Amino acid sequence: MGMMCLGQFVFGLKTAPYQSFQHQIGWRHPSNSRVGLRPARQYIGPDDESITLSGVLLPELAGNILALDELRTMADEGDAYVLVDGTGNLYGRYVIESIDETGTVFFRDGTPRRVEFSLALKRVDAGDVDLLASDTENARRLVVAQELDENIYADGGDTEVV
């Protein structure tokens, strides 16, 4: 696995290595005005959660400009994608809100040698990471079970299943 995966897109040295990871989480505490007192506040739950990945593509050394095209295609689809980092930490489902791209140091044909990018993601699930993790674990178990079945058939049925 690479640095991070957004759906089937893998962030890594060959695609879009990021150098900065910013995670912002908010909580809502609306206020009610009171006469002669400070406003009263009440906690009503979590607010928006966003992640920004920023990096530099140097196509001659690391990264691929086509990776940004793939991310734009994913954003155009408008789907939410599961975000998982390289250690297996599951962040939830995110949509791509924006992609900023700045090309500098150009070749003669106008192709940039250096592309700075920033990818803004917004969380859209209801905080049911446990359900996502459960689905991921169930999928893993299904794959393992299928591999066991294939091994049993390959061994002529002599494999002991524990």
N, C-alpha and C positions, 0 to 999 in steps of 0.2 A: 504494500500500500504506500502511497505517496504521502505528502505532507498533510493533505486533507482531501476529502471527496465531497462534492456537491452532486448528488444523484450519481450518474455514471461518469461525471467529469472528475478527473484526478489532477490535483494541483501538485506539481513536481518540477524538477529541473528541466524536463523535456517539454513541458506544457506552459504553465504560468506559475513560476515560483514567486511566492509573496515574501516580502521582507517585514511587513507590518500586519499585525492582527489586532483589531480594536473591537472589543465586545462591550456593548452598552445595554444595560438593563435598567428599567425604571419601575417605580411603584407609585400608585395613585393615592394621593391624600388631598381630596378636595376640601375647600374651606367654606365655612358659613360665617357671615359677618355677625358680630355681636356688639351691642351698644356698650361703650365704655370698656370693652375688653378686647383682647386680641382675637382674631378669628379662630373658631373651633375647627379642628381638622379631624377627619375620619379616614382610616385606611379602608379602601374598597377593592384592593387587589393589584395584581401586576399590571404594568403599562407595557408599552412597546419594547421589544428586544431587537437590537440590530447588531450586525457584524459588518465591519469594513476590512477588506483585504487589500493591501496596497503592495505594489512591487514594481520591479523593473525587468523588462525583457531585453536581453541582448542576444538576438537571434544567432549571432556568430558563436556565442558561448553558452548561453542558457535561455531557455524559453522559446516559444514559437508564436509568431504573430497570428497564425491560424487558430491558436487556442482562444484568442479573444473573439474570433468569428464564431467559434463553437458556443462560447458563453452568451454572445448576442442572440444566437439562434435559440438557446434555452430560454433566454429572457423573452423573446418574441412569442414563445409558446405559452407563457404566462402560468406555467405549472409551478407547484411547490416541490422542492427537492429536499431529501434528507441530507443533513450536513453532519459528517463524521470526521474527526481528526485522525491523524496517523497512529495515535495510541488507542483508538477505539472509542473515544469519548463522543457520545451522541448528543448533538446540540438541539435537534428538533428539525422541523420542516421550515424551509426558507424559500422566499421568492427573491428573484433578482430585481432590485429596484432601479439600479442605475450602474452604468459602466462609464468611467472617465478614462480617456486615453490621450496621452501626449507623446508625439514622436519628435525626436531630436537627432542631431548628427546624421545627416542624410547621405545616402549613396547618390551617384550622379543621376540615377533614374527616379529619384524622389522617395525611394524606400528608406524608412528610418532604420538606423543602426541601433538606436536605443528607444524603447517605448516604455514610458511610465504608465501604470494603470492603477485604477482604484475600482473595486467592486463593492457595491453597497447591497447588503442582504437584509431582509426584514422577516422576522419569524411570524408564521401564520398559523401554527397549530395552537391548540388550547392548553399546551403544557403537558400533554400526554406522552412524555418521553418514555415513561414506563411501558405504554402500549407499543410505541415504536420499537423499543428494545425487545419487548416480548415477541413482536412480529419478526424482528431480525433473528432472535434466538430460535423461533419456530422454523424459520426458513433454513437456518444453519442445521437444525436437527433433521429437517426433510432432506437436505443435501447429503448429510452423513448417512441417513437411512437408505437413500438411493445408492450411495457408494457401497454400503454393506450388501444390498441386494445384488449389485453388479458383481461383487467379490464372491458371493455365494454361488451365483450362476457360473462364474468363470472357473471356480474350483469344483464344479460338478455337484454342488450341494454339500460338500464335506466340511465347510467352514463352520466353526462353532460360534454362535452369536451369544454374547454375554449380556 
